[in-house]
Amino acid sequence: MISAEQNELMTRIGPGTPAGALLRNYWQPVALVEELQGPRPVKAVRLLGEDLVLFKNQDQYGLLERHCPHRGADLAYGRLEDGGLRCSFHGWLFDTTGKCLATPAEPEGSRMCEHVRQKAYPVSERSGVLFAYLGAGEAPAFPHFDCFVAPNEYTFAFKGYWDCNWLQALEVGIDPAHASWLHKFFEDEDPATSYGRQFRSTPAGAEIPMSKVLRELDRPEIRVERTAYGMRLQTLRKLDESKTHLRVTNILFPQAFVIPMSPEMTISQWHVPVDDYGCYWYSIFTSFGAPVDKDTMRAQRLRTYPAPDYKPIFGRANGWGFSVEEQRKSTFTGMGFDINIHDQWACESQGRIQDRTREHLGTTDKGIVLYRRLLVDAIRKNQAGEKPLMVLDTQGAREITGPPAVDGIGPSDRLEEYWKAFDVNRRKKSAWG
C-alpha cells in the first residue's frame, strides 16, 4: 500500500510533472512507420500530454507542436509542400526542425519568418517504430538491444491502445504470477486462431504446452534482481525434482519489458503515455530463427486492434467481450483466447488511474515493488539534476545488449547455467546474432 502522494508522483506525466520530466529523458515511441506510408504522411498524435503533428518530408520525419504559432490553426490539416508542412490557414510553412520557411501573406520582403519557430522534437526510426525525444539537450543513444540491432526482415512492429494510465499497463508485465490465472485455458489447443498463443505454445525442451504448465503449477517462485538496464525476473515452476520450467523476462527502464514468445522469438514492449488516462503499447517482435511473416502477423493483430487508431474491438463499452458460457467452458476470464485482451481488462478495470492506496501486495508482487523503487529513485535523481538510469551515451549504449528472454525447461539444480547457455546457443544459431 502506498500513499496518494506517491501514486500521483508515479502516474502523472504531463508537462511540468516529476514523472513526465523523467520520461522526457528517453526516446518514446510515437507511431508505427507504416502509419506514415500512405499518400498523405501527416498524422495528429498525442504523447506525454502534448498535442503534436507528425509528418514525413521525403526521407525526413518531423514532429511539431500541433497548433500553428500564427493564429492557432491545426497543422494536422496542413499541406505537405515546398520542403515542409504548410498551414492551411495563411500558408505559413515549417520544416522538420520547426523553422519557419515562409509567411506568404506578409508584404514582399518581410523577414518575419526569421523570428518565428515552432516547437519541434527529433524523430528516429527503429525496427518499424518511430521514436521521438521530447527532452531538453542532446538525445540519449539507443541501447544495442536485440530489437534494435536485428535486421529489418527479422522484426515486426505493432501497437494497441489501452484506456488507462501507463503505469498499471506496464505493471502487468512485471507480474508473472497472473499468467496461471488470467491466461488460463481449459484446453491446450485453440483451433480458432494462432494469434494470442504466447501461453499455448510449447516451451523449449518440453513436450507439454505452456498452457498446461501454467494451469497445473499455479504457485511459482519468483526471483528479481537489478541489472544495468533495469531488472530481471525469473519465474520458476518445478515440474519434479530434476526439472523446472523457467521463464526469464526483463524490464527495460523506464517503461518497456522483453518477454519470450517462443524459443526463437522475443517481444520488446513499451507502454507509452498518451496522457494521464490512456496509453499505447508498442511491440517489436524479434526473431532469432527465420525472417518474420510481417503480412500475416499484421493481419492477425488488425482483427483485434484495427487501424487507423489501433483501438481494441473490446473494452469497457462492451464488457471486454465477456461471455458467461465461455468462462464456464473454455477460459478462466471468459474473454476469448487473445491474451492481450485479458491483460487489457486487468489494467483497464482498475480505473483509468489505479488507486494504489487500497492495494495489498503479496509476495508474487516483488517485481512491482522493485520497479516502483527504481522509478521513484529515478524521479528524485532527475529532480536533483543527476543522470537517471538508462540515459546512455554512445559508449554506454554499446554495452547494453540483449537482454536474454528465455522460456524453457531445464535442470533444477543448474537453472542459471541453463538459461545463459540457451541464450548463447540461440544467438549462435540465428542468422544475424
Secondary structure as GFF3:
##gff-version 3
##sequence-region A 1 433
A	DSSP	alpha_helix	4	11	.	.	.	ID=ss1
A	DSSP	alpha_helix	18	23	.	.	.	ID=ss2
A	DSSP	beta_strand	27	32	.	.	.	ID=ss3
A	DSSP	three_ten_helix	33	36	.	.	.	ID=ss4
A	DSSP	beta_strand	42	47	.	.	.	ID=ss5
A	DSSP	beta_strand	50	57	.	.	.	ID=ss6
A	DSSP	beta_strand	60	65	.	.	.	ID=ss7
A	DSSP	three_ten_helix	75	77	.	.	.	ID=ss8
A	DSSP	beta_strand	79	81	.	.	.	ID=ss9
A	DSSP	beta_strand	84	86	.	.	.	ID=ss10
A	DSSP	beta_strand	93	94	.	.	.	ID=ss11
A	DSSP	beta_strand	100	102	.	.	.	ID=ss12
A	DSSP	three_ten_helix	112	115	.	.	.	ID=ss13
A	DSSP	beta_strand	120	121	.	.	.	ID=ss14
A	DSSP	beta_strand	123	126	.	.	.	ID=ss15
A	DSSP	beta_strand	129	133	.	.	.	ID=ss16
A	DSSP	beta_strand	144	145	.	.	.	ID=ss17
A	DSSP	alpha_helix	146	149	.	.	.	ID=ss18
A	DSSP	three_ten_helix	152	154	.	.	.	ID=ss19
A	DSSP	beta_strand	155	162	.	.	.	ID=ss20
A	DSSP	alpha_helix	166	171	.	.	.	ID=ss21
A	DSSP	three_ten_helix	172	174	.	.	.	ID=ss22
A	DSSP	three_ten_helix	176	178	.	.	.	ID=ss23
A	DSSP	alpha_helix	179	182	.	.	.	ID=ss24
A	DSSP	alpha_helix	210	216	.	.	.	ID=ss25
A	DSSP	beta_strand	221	227	.	.	.	ID=ss26
A	DSSP	beta_strand	230	238	.	.	.	ID=ss27
A	DSSP	beta_strand	243	252	.	.	.	ID=ss28
A	DSSP	beta_strand	256	262	.	.	.	ID=ss29
A	DSSP	beta_strand	265	275	.	.	.	ID=ss30
A	DSSP	beta_strand	278	287	.	.	.	ID=ss31
A	DSSP	alpha_helix	294	302	.	.	.	ID=ss32
A	DSSP	three_ten_helix	316	321	.	.	.	ID=ss33
A	DSSP	alpha_helix	324	329	.	.	.	ID=ss34
A	DSSP	alpha_helix	339	348	.	.	.	ID=ss35
A	DSSP	three_ten_helix	356	358	.	.	.	ID=ss36
A	DSSP	three_ten_helix	363	365	.	.	.	ID=ss37
A	DSSP	alpha_helix	366	383	.	.	.	ID=ss38
A	DSSP	alpha_helix	394	399	.	.	.	ID=ss39
A	DSSP	beta_strand	401	402	.	.	.	ID=ss40
A	DSSP	beta_strand	406	411	.	.	.	ID=ss41
A	DSSP	alpha_helix	415	429	.	.	.	ID=ss42
###
